[in-house]
Amino acid sequence: MWSSGSVVIPVYNSEDSLDELCHRLSQVLNNIFKKYEIILVDDYSTDNSFLKMKEIYSKNKNIKVIKLKKNFGQQNAIKCGFEFATNDYIITMDDDLQHQPEEIIKIMKKMDEGYDVVYGIAQKKEHNFLRNFGSKMTNFLFNIICQKPKDIRVSSFRCIKKDILEEIKRDKTPFVYITAITLKITRNIGNVYVEHKPRKYGSSNYNYLKLIKLFTKLFIYYSDCKLINKFLKSGPQFQIYKSYL
């Protein structure tokens, strides 16, 4: 059993999956951590996700709920959740049940080998072609722009040590991308294979235009091009509308 864990989950239009996700997570975390918290960050959903989050919060003392003032994007929502994470190990995962809560123990066992960060990597991704293509291209860009070791793969299912998290929180890059920030801080990164399930509820909002914008921003904000960096403007990474902590 590990000391303490915080799970940060960015939420967008996932009212149907939240009950099952939080129930399964609570069962897992209660068995592997002496204390835990689940931090749900609503990225300005247009469905009833926030109402569902408040309902879950009212029944579980280990839940924290935050709603952002507008749609800031998944990465900014995660960064917001980091501000409220208080435990020794911080885990991030998606809200759609493709990341299996029961696989967290595999990531934690890998952390015991001395890594600062461990990414859970799907042996077989249950995504559509566009999402799989986007993941491969993002990994490629990290190899080029962030000098990511080629034998390391990245995903949004990961565990981060508290001291590394504190450095991530201090980063003020206007365009937030957690893995890009992490790679500036440490190369002590591990991988472990985890089970990946098809999306149970809803549908992905990925499209080609979003991928192109992502790739462009990764280059602009995380490359070493001094001329580009000179003209970058800062802005709020997130703004909180309401919270239940």
Secondary structure, DSSP 8 states (H G I E B T S, - for coil): -EEEEEEEEEESS-HHHHHHHHHHHHHHHHHHEEEEEEEEEE---SSSHHHHHHHHHHH-TTEEEEEESS---HHHHHHHHHTT--SSEEEE--SSS-B-GGGHHHHHHHHTTT-SEEEEEESS----HHHHHHHHHHHHHHHHHS---TT----S-EEEEHHHHHHHHH---SS--HHHHHHHH---EEEEEE-B----SS-----HHHHHHHHHHHHHHHS--HHHHHT-----S--EEEEE-
